[in-house]
Each structure stands twice: as structure tokens, then as C-alpha cells.
Amino acid sequence: MKKILLLSVLVSTQVMAYVPSVESLFRHGPNPDISANGVSLTLSVKKMEASSKSEEKESLINETKSEDFYKLFFTKNSIDSMKLAQARYENNSFSEASLLEKHYYSNFTAYTIKGNAEESERGIFFGLLRSIIFNDGAFIVNYLKSLGIPVKLNNEIINRQKVEQLVSYKQYLAAINKDRTNKKNMINPLKPEDAGAKDRADTLMKEPMYVDQKQVKLTNENGQLSWLISAGGFEAVVSMKEREIQRVKFKSLLGEYDIICKDYWLANGTHSVPRFILVKDFKGETYQLEIINMRHYLEKEADLVGRLKKWDTLLKGKTSHDPRPAFLL
């Protein structure tokens, strides 16, 4: 036991020298960047009834009250914008005949969903999806900012003096690689001849790349070291080693909103996503989402337009009055 405790202390001491930013933690570290411009998710969404024994244990969510089936289609427009289509189906055949409704946004950004408590379940959920499937932490940070949560993007907290120092060093290396004689005439920005300048350069290089906002710290989550993000009414836990989002919590005047990500798996052989996402909304209703499939593809504008037109034809005369979970479109 003492050895385990000592090891934890040593690991903690080493890690504490580096504190990641909020945006960096929401970049979903395990996944490589995707080269495709389109990503689709196939979801089963079950409305659950929690056991009365205890609300503390996730395993006690054991009875299905209803089940819906969805497909989400994300098509990148640019770094900040995407097209987003959501289709709802009657059953798990996901056939054209079972299509119930569709929602489409031609320009879906972090500001498309209003930054207020009433819309926050949807905004945070889609920020989480964007984080996981596109390795993008900026989307959810921007949405949290719209809610008044005091988080910042990496470009707002970057150590600009250190960046300038590194840029100077890069220019120095480029110059001497181009002409080795330049080494005699140029001063290495990281090793200036003046003792005082060298001390300042050494001190600057030891500083972190981002100014610590005191919103991230190490914690013990279920016996594992994890990063805890805490800012305003928002909280999230990200595993330290895998950099996988474990849970998200948001408190507002409407109540408490909880998301738990479980059982990460390689959905398409290369990209890790949680197989199950447990959501408890402001009303206390609990849902279990299962990511059945994730697919990357290259999509042309004509393909997207054709899909939307086909949906409109299939939905002609159909109406759906069944309420959707508050976190979906």
C-alpha cells in the first residue's frame, strides 16, 4: 500500500509540472485527425427509469421506458463551421420507410445554439460530440463562454513571449541550415552570450506554453489519476493517460445536467468513441445513448443536397409529435 501511495505521489509530482488547458483536454487525445470531410453517427437513444435503490450507481439504470433511433451527419464547411443533419427513425432498421423527421443546419457553429440555460443541454452535448469525433476543443469552449463560464481558448492564454522566443530560434536554425557560416555571425536566441540574457532565456523556456488559469487540476477518479476541469458551474473529468472524457456536469438555475461516457471502443478501427453515453437532464430524466456505428466519408455538396431532398420526399405528409430529448436537435 505504501509503495502504491509513493508511486502516486511521484507521478503526481512529475505531472504537476505540466497542466493542460481546458481546450487541450477537450481535443480527445487518442484519436488521429480525420482526413474526410464527413462523419456520420448512428445512435440508439433509450429513455431509462432509474432504480429507486440508489441514484449513485450507474448500473442501476435498468429499465427502458422508450427507445428512439437517430443518424447524425456532420459535414465540415471550414475549421469553425459545419453542416449538420439529424434524422430520426422509428426502429433500428434505419430504413427509408421508418424515417420520422429530420433537422438540418447549413452553418452549425458554437453560437448556433443559444447560450442560455434552456438550450445548454443541447449546446454542451453537441460540443462534446464535436470534441470526440473531430478532435476539436474550441467548439465547446466557445459555447461555454456564451453561457458565461469563464473559460478561455488556447490563443487567449498562450505565453506570447515564449512563442516569440521559439520563432526566433526557428529562424536561427533555418539560417544556419541554409548557410553554416551564419553560425559564426548569429547569436543563438536560446544561448545568448550575455549572462543576464541567458538566465532570462532559460527562465522563459521553463515556463509553460499556456498561462495556467487554475481551472485544471489532478484528481483521483475511480482509483485512476484524471484531470478535473472546474470553472463556474461547469465540471468535467478527463482521464490522464488516455485523455478520454469521462464525465461532464453543468449546474444552472434549471437544475443539474450530467453526462457520463463509458466503454470507449474503436468504432471504425482507428477512432475511439464511447460506446455508451449516459445523460441525466435538468428534469431528472435519464437516457442511455449507444453509438452503434461511426463512419468517415468524403461528401460532395450534390450528395448532401440529394439526401436532404430524398428525406423531404419521404417525410411529405408525415408528422411526428413525440418529444425528443432536450439535448438533441
N, C-alpha and C positions, 0 to 999 in steps of 0.2 A: 504494500500500500504506500509506504514511504517513497519507494522508487518511482511509482506512478506519479505521486504528487510532485516529486523533484523533477521528473521529466516534463510535467505540465508547466511547472514554473520556468524551466529552461526554455521551452518552446515559446511560452508567453513572452519572456524577456526578449527573445530574438525577434518575434513578430512585432512587438510593440514599437520597434524602430521604424516600422512601415505601417502607416494607417491609410487604407484605401479611401477614395472619395465615394460619395453616395452614387454618383453617376457610374463610376467604375464597377461598383458592386452589382449594379443592375445591368451590366453588359453581358451577363451569363457566360462566364469564362470558359466552360468546357467546349462550347461549340465553335467550329471554324466559321469564318464569314461565308455567306452563301453567294454564289455567282448568278443564280437565277433571279429573275425579277418578280416571280410569282410564288406564293406559298399558300397551300390550302390545308385547313384543319377539318377533320371530321370528328364531331363530338356527340356523345350521348350525355344528356343532362337529366339527372334524376332528382326529383324533389323528395327529400327524405324526412322521416319522422324520427327524432332522437329519442332514445330510451330515457325513461324517467329516472333511472337509477343514478345517473350522473352525467353532467354535460361536460365533464372534464376530459373524458376519454373519447378519442375519435372513433374507436372501434364500436362504440355503442350506437352509431348511426346505422340502424339495421333494417328499416322498413321503407320500401319505396311507395310513395303516395302517387306519383305520376312520373312519366318519362317522355322527354322530347328528344328530337334528333336534329342536328344542325351541321351545316357546312359553312366555313368562313373562307373567303377568298381575298388574299392580300396581294395587291399589285403595286410595286414601287413606282412612284412618279419621279421622286428625287430623294435626297437624303432625309428631308423633313416631312415629305408628303407621300401619301399612297392612296390608291383606290381601294375601297373595302366593300365587299358584298357579303351579306349574311342570308342564307337560305334555311328555312325551317321545314322539316319533313314530318309526316305523320307516323312513320315507322322506320325501322332500321334497314329497309330495302334501299332507301335514298333514291327511289325511282322517280321518274318524271310525274307519274300518277300520284305519288304521295306528297308532292310539293304543296305546302300550305301557304307560305308567304315569303317575301324577300324584302330586304332593306339594302340600299345602296348609297354610298358616298363617293363622289368623284374626286374629292380632295379632303382626305381624312388626316388631320394633324392633331397635335396635342391640345389645340384650342377649339376643335370641332365640338367636343362635349363641354358643356358649360362648367365652369369652375365653381360649383356650389354644392352644398350638402346633398340636395335632391338628385343630382346627376353623378355624384362622386363614386358611387359603386361601379357605374359603367366606366367612368374615366380611369379609375385605378385598375380595373380588371383588364381593359384593353391596353393600358400602359404595361401591365405585367406580361401580357401576351407578346407585345412588341419587344419587350426586353428579352424574352426567352427565344422567340423564333427569329429575330433579326439582330441579336446581339446589340441592342440599342438601349442605353440607359438614359439618353437625353429626353426621350418622349415622356417617360413617367416623371422625370424631374421637372420638366416644363409644366406638366399637368398639376403636380403637387404645388408648384409655385402659384398656379392660378387659383388654388384653394387657400392660399395664404400661408402654406407651410414654408418655413424659412430655409429651404434647401437651395443649393447653387449648382450650376453647371461647371464642368471642369475648366472651361475657358474663363470662368469668372473667378476662380480661386487659384489659377496657375501661378507659380513662382516665376514672374517675368524676368527677374534678374538672372535666375539660373538658366532660363531659356536663352537669354541673350548671350550668356557665357558659353553655352553649348553651341550656339550658332557661330560664335567667333571661333571656337575650337574646330568646328566642322570646316569653316572657311580656311583655317590654318592648315588642316590636314589636306584639303583639296589643293592648296597652293604648293605644298612641298611634294605632294604626289605628282603634280604636274611638272615641277622642276625641283630636283633635290637640292640645288644650290640655294633655294629660298630659305632653307632651314638655318643657314648662317646669318641671314639678314632679318628674319622674322622672329618675333617673341611668341613662344607658346602661351596662349591665354591661361592655361591651367598651371603653368610653371614659370611665372614671371621672375625676373632676376631680383627685383626689389623684395626684400624680406617681408615688409609690411603688406605689399600687394599679393605675395604668395600666401600669406596667412589668410587674407581676405578671400582669395580664390579657393583655398582649401575649405574654409568655413562654409562658403556658398555651395560648394559641391556636396557637402554633407547634409545640407538642408533638403527637405522633401520637395518633390516636384510640385505638390499642391499644398496650399496653406490649410492646415488642419482646422476644420470648422467645429470640432468637438461634438460631432453628431454620430461618429462611428467608434465603437469600442469592441473589445473581445468579450465574449460571454460563453458560458457553458450551456449548450442546448442538447438535452437528452444525452449527456455524457460526452458530447463532442464539442471541441472548440469551434466557435462560429463568430461571425461578425454581426453585431447588433447595430442597426440604424435607428436612431431615435431623434425625431425633430417635430416639434409641435405635437399634434395629435396623431402623428404617423409613426409607425414602428415596423421594422422588417428584420428578419433573420436570414443570413446567407451563410452557408457552410464555408468554413475557412479553406479547406483543402480543395473541394470540388468547385467552389464558387457557384453552388446551386441555391436558388431562392427556396427557403424552407417555409416561411410564413410571412404574411403581411397583415397588419392591423391598422385600422383607422377609426378614430373616435371623433364624432361630431355631435351636434345638438340632437340629431335624429337617432343616435344610438351608436352601437359598435359594429364595425364591419370587419370580418375575419376571412382570410384566405389561407389555406394550408395546401402546399404542394407535396405530393407523395409519389414514391416509386418511380424515380427517373429512369428512363429507358431510351435506347437508340431507336427513335421512331422510324427513321429511314436508313439505318445503318451507320450514319455519321453524326446525326444531330440529336442531342439529348433533350428530352422534354419530360415533364411529369406525366405519368400515365393517369393519375387521378388528381383532381383539384377539388378540395372541399371548400365550399363558400357558405358563410353564415351572414345574412344580410341585416340591415338595420331593423327589420321587423322580427328578427329571430328565426326566420325560415332558413332551412339548411338544404343545400344542394350538393350533389356529387357529380362532377364532370369527369368523363373519361375521354381522353384523347385516343380515338380509335386508329386514326391514321394521320400522317403528315406527309405532304408531297411538295417537292420543289419542281418548278417548271418555268419555261420561257413562254411568256404570253404576249401575243401581239394585240394591238388595240382592236383589230377586227374580231379576234376570238372572244374578247371580253364583251364587245357590243353584241355579238351573236348570242352569247349565253344570256345576257340580260333580256334580249328580245324574245328568246325562247321561253324564259321564265314568265314574261308578261303574257305571252300567248297561253301558257299552261294555267296561269292564275286568273285568266279572264272569267269573270262570273263567280269566282271563289271568294269567300270572306272567312276570316279567322278571328274569333273573339276571345280565344283562350289567352289569358295573360302570360306574358313572357317574364322570366326572372329579371329583376331590376338591373342586373349587371350586363345583360345582353342588349343588342340594338333593338 
